[in-house]
Amino acid sequence: MSADWTDPQGAEYHVSPRYLAGSSGTGDAGFAPVQHRWPHQLDDLGSYIVSSPDSRIQIGFFGDDYDLWRIAAYERPLQAPAWTAVFNQNFPPEIVAGLTNALAEEWTWDSDRFLTAPRTGYAQVGRTLEAAGWQRDGGAELGTVELLAPDRQAGLLLDPRSSNRDPLWTLWAGPPGWGTRAEATFTSGTPVHLVAATAAAMADPTPVVRERHMIHAEVAHLVRLTPVVPLQPPAPKPPTPRDARQAAVTAAFQRARAARARSTGRSAKSASPTALAAAATSPVHTAAGTARPRR
């Protein structure tokens, strides 16, 4: 991408791979599957929470927190959650939408698949990522399984040693660091197909849209940016009074030079050999040039 053209920090770009795009600053994409279907509330601290109609699923967005998203499912409201998924402040909401969309599609008043579906097993999640070119990391810690994206800038870690409330699954992307590492964790009670839905959204090659300033400086060299609206050359600046005077002087000089060229052309034409020959044969020239005979 050329750096010589106007490239404002507020310009929008398609960012790929999406897992390195970071947060958009809003939760709109993550809430999209349930925004107009489930009740919501906004508390005094700015937290935005959407709940299923029976309150067995809660999707919380905490705008100024490190753990930006907290999604939980309950066998009964007000009890301890059956499982919890947490996404940090660098996680793209378009990937969070993989989970919220799966929950929105599954929830009904008499369904509990989002609670009771199989919670163990690597195969479903592994197939999802391996189909996108992810590969197992041979250097993973003993007793764990880790898959890495083709660029090795994202991964999935399965740690079967986790306790009931500790993360069993971890999705991560980006270099280590508070402002660069995106991370999502799922407790061991999370149904495997919901982890697979989130992983599929993570591996999706479709780019996401961000403004240039949203891309962390330490991640910028790892992503591909394509302008949403093609960059244009800078618009020409209006002429200053000095520019106008200079243009007037240049135009006058060019007119004078053209006039001299026309005048020189006419003089050369009048002195040409053809003109001289014509003058020599004219009656006046002949009479003046003929000698009178002697007597």
Secondary structure, DSSP 8 states (H G I E B T S, - for coil): --SSS---TT-EEEEESGGGS---SS-HHHHTTTTTTS-EEE-TTSEEEEE-TTSSEEEEEETTSSS-EEEEE-SSTTS--SEEEEE-TTS-HHHHHHHHHHHHHH--TT--HHHHS----SHHHHHHHHTTT-EE-TTS-TT-EEEE-TTSSEEEEE-TT--TTSEEEEEEESSSSTTT-EEEEEETTS-HHHHHHHHHHHH----EEEEGGGS-TTTGGGSEEEESS-----------HHHHHHHHHHHHHHHHHHHHHHHHHHHHHHTSHHHHHHHHTSHHHHHHTS-----
